[in-house]
Every structure is written in C-alpha cells, then in structure tokens.
Amino acid sequence: MGYTGVKTYRTFGDPSFATKGPGVYGQDILAFKWVYMPDGATSIFIGDVRDPVKRYTGLVIYDGLVGEEAVMVFGGEVEMTAGGLSPGQIYYAHPSTPGAITKTRPPGEYQVVGIAVTEFRFLVAIQDFVTIFDSLPYYNNDKDAFDAGFEIYKSGTAHESLPYGVKKEVDPRTI
C-alpha cells in the first residue's frame, strides 16, 4: 500500500482537516459509504449499525473495487460532492440501510456519525453506539421542538452546560 500511517489533508479555504487512514477494499464500495474495519484487519466493508461488529468506524471518499487501496476518513471535515445535507443537523447511522446516514434520530438505539456544516461540507465525528431506555422526546434543533408543540421559555437562571451567555429557561407553569 502507498500509505504508511494516518494522513491529513486540507482543501483551499478549508481551515479544518480530515484524519485519514489506509485500508484495502474488502468489497466493491462506492464513494461516501460509511464503512467498518474488522479488528486486526486492513480490509474495509460497508457498515451495518444493527451488527455490533459492523458499526461505522469511517467514511470512504473514493469508489473502489475488492483488493484496491482504500482511504477511510475517521474524523474532520469532508466535502460531500452530491450535497443535499441540512446545515446544522446531526446525522446518524441509518438503522436499516447499511452504509447510509439519516438526519432523523432512530428510536431506541443509534450511532451519531457527524454534523452537516453546509449543504456540501460534513464534519465526521463518529460516536459510540447509544441505547436509550426512556421515551423522552428528542429534537435535533429548537425549530423541530417548536413544530412539535413544545415551547421554549427564558429566565435568568444560568446553566453551566449551555454556551457562554445563554441562560436556562424555566417553564413558568412549573413554578
């Protein structure tokens, strides 16, 4: 293989970078499919979040055939040439389509893979697989919560986990 370790790259005007690593295509894979690499192996395969062994560990950015050298992105920004992303949205491993992502959080169990920066730029930030045992509602953003009928309230109560200058809001109906 032509790669000796983790690589990074920058595109013109891009202040961030992507962390890349080498591999070999274990099957024919199209560009921008989410993949996994089995422990101790160098071959990559299309991921499937339903199987604990096949959960997403990276993204391939080039088409490849079995046995060809592959480059897998583990983190950082990449350009998704097809576009169609929703800026600011969190994306998850698709619960039923191997190698795909969705901006709708799957119920119960999910794996976050990153966030759309623009329609074409994606920040790869693969997280651990999460299992939720409660039935609390979850929304990707305040607009989704508002559209679902949840109101957001403001108060002077500070909350340390919120960004600087943002105050936690208390629902006046609970006072």
C-alpha positions in Angstrom: 0.0 0.0 0.0 1.1 3.6 -0.6 0.2 4.8 2.9 2.3 4.5 5.9 0.1 5.9 8.6 -2.7 8.4 9.4 -2.8 11.2 6.8 -4.4 14.6 6.9 -5.4 16.9 4.0 -6.6 20.4 3.5 -8.6 21.9 0.6 -8.3 25.5 -0.4 -10.1 27.7 2.0 -10.8 24.9 4.5 -9.5 25.7 8.0 -10.1 22.2 9.2 -8.7 18.9 8.1 -9.8 15.3 7.9 -7.9 12.4 9.6 -7.4 9.6 7.2 -6.1 6.1 7.3 -5.2 3.4 4.8 -7.0 0.2 4.0 -8.0 -2.2 1.3 -11.4 -2.6 -0.2 -12.9 -5.9 1.1 -15.8 -5.5 -1.3 -16.8 -3.1 -4.1 -17.8 0.2 -2.4 -19.0 3.5 -3.9 -17.6 6.8 -2.6 -19.2 8.3 0.5 -20.4 5.0 2.0 -19.9 4.5 5.8 -17.7 1.5 6.5 -16.1 -0.5 9.2 -12.7 -2.3 9.5 -12.7 -5.5 11.5 -10.3 -5.7 14.4 -6.8 -6.6 13.3 -7.7 -6.3 9.6 -6.8 -3.9 6.8 -9.9 -4.5 4.7 -12.9 -2.3 4.9 -16.5 -3.2 4.4 -19.9 -1.4 4.2 -21.0 -0.9 7.8 -24.3 -2.0 9.3 -25.3 -0.4 12.6 -27.5 -3.4 13.5 -24.5 -5.6 13.9 -22.2 -4.6 16.8 -19.1 -5.8 14.8 -20.0 -3.8 11.7 -20.8 -0.4 13.3 -19.4 2.6 11.4 -15.8 3.5 12.0 -15.2 5.7 9.0 -16.2 7.0 5.6 -14.7 6.1 2.2 -14.4 9.1 -0.2 -13.4 7.2 -3.4 -15.1 4.4 -5.3 -13.1 1.2 -5.0 -13.1 -2.5 -6.1 -12.1 -5.5 -4.0 -8.4 -5.5 -3.3 -7.7 -1.9 -4.3 -6.1 0.6 -1.9 -8.7 2.5 0.1 -8.6 5.7 2.1 -11.0 5.9 5.1 -11.8 9.2 6.9 -12.1 8.8 10.7 -12.8 12.4 11.6 -12.8 16.0 10.4 -14.4 17.8 7.6 -15.0 16.3 4.1 -16.7 17.6 1.0 -19.8 15.5 0.1 -19.9 16.2 -3.6 -23.5 15.1 -4.0 -24.6 17.7 -1.5 -28.2 17.6 -0.1 -27.1 17.9 3.5 -29.1 20.0 6.0 -26.7 22.5 7.6 -26.5 22.3 11.4 -28.2 18.9 11.5 -26.8 15.9 13.4 -26.6 12.7 11.3 -26.9 9.1 12.5 -26.1 5.7 11.1 -29.2 4.6 9.1 -30.9 1.9 11.1 -32.0 -0.2 8.2 -29.8 0.8 5.2 -26.1 -0.4 5.5 -23.5 2.3 4.7 -26.1 5.1 4.8 -26.9 8.0 7.2 -30.1 9.8 8.2 -30.8 13.1 10.0 -33.7 11.5 11.9 -32.6 10.0 15.2 -33.6 6.4 15.2 -35.8 5.4 18.2 -34.1 3.5 21.0 -30.6 2.8 19.6 -28.4 4.9 17.4 -24.9 5.9 16.4 -24.1 9.6 15.7 -21.7 9.9 12.7 -21.4 13.7 12.5 -23.0 17.0 11.6 -23.6 18.9 8.4 -21.7 22.2 8.3 -23.1 23.3 4.9 -25.1 21.5 2.1 -21.8 20.0 0.9 -19.4 20.0 4.0 -19.7 17.3 6.6 -17.9 17.1 9.9 -17.2 13.4 10.6 -17.4 12.8 14.3 -18.3 9.2 14.8 -19.6 8.4 18.3 -20.2 5.2 20.3 -23.4 3.3 19.8 -26.1 4.5 22.2 -29.1 2.7 23.6 -32.0 4.8 25.0 -34.3 3.1 27.5 -36.7 6.1 28.1 -39.4 7.5 26.0 -38.5 11.2 26.3 -38.9 13.2 23.1 -35.7 14.3 21.4 -35.4 17.0 18.7 -32.4 17.9 16.6 -33.0 21.6 17.0 -35.3 24.2 18.6 -37.4 24.6 15.4 -38.2 20.8 15.4 -39.2 21.1 19.1 -41.4 24.2 18.4 -43.0 22.5 15.4 -43.9 19.5 17.6 -45.7 21.9 20.0 -43.0 22.3 22.7 -42.5 25.9 23.9 -39.1 27.3 24.9 -39.0 29.7 27.9 -36.4 32.2 29.0 -35.5 33.1 32.6 -32.5 34.5 34.5 -31.4 31.0 35.7 -27.9 30.2 34.5 -27.0 26.7 33.4 -23.3 25.8 33.3 -23.6 23.3 30.4 -25.0 25.9 28.0 -22.8 28.1 25.8 -21.5 31.3 27.3 -24.2 34.0 27.6 -27.1 31.5 27.2 -29.5 31.3 30.1 -31.5 28.3 31.0 -35.2 28.9 30.7 -37.7 27.8 33.3 -41.3 27.0 32.3 -43.4 29.4 34.4 -46.1 26.7 34.6 -43.8 24.7 36.9 -43.2 27.5 39.4 
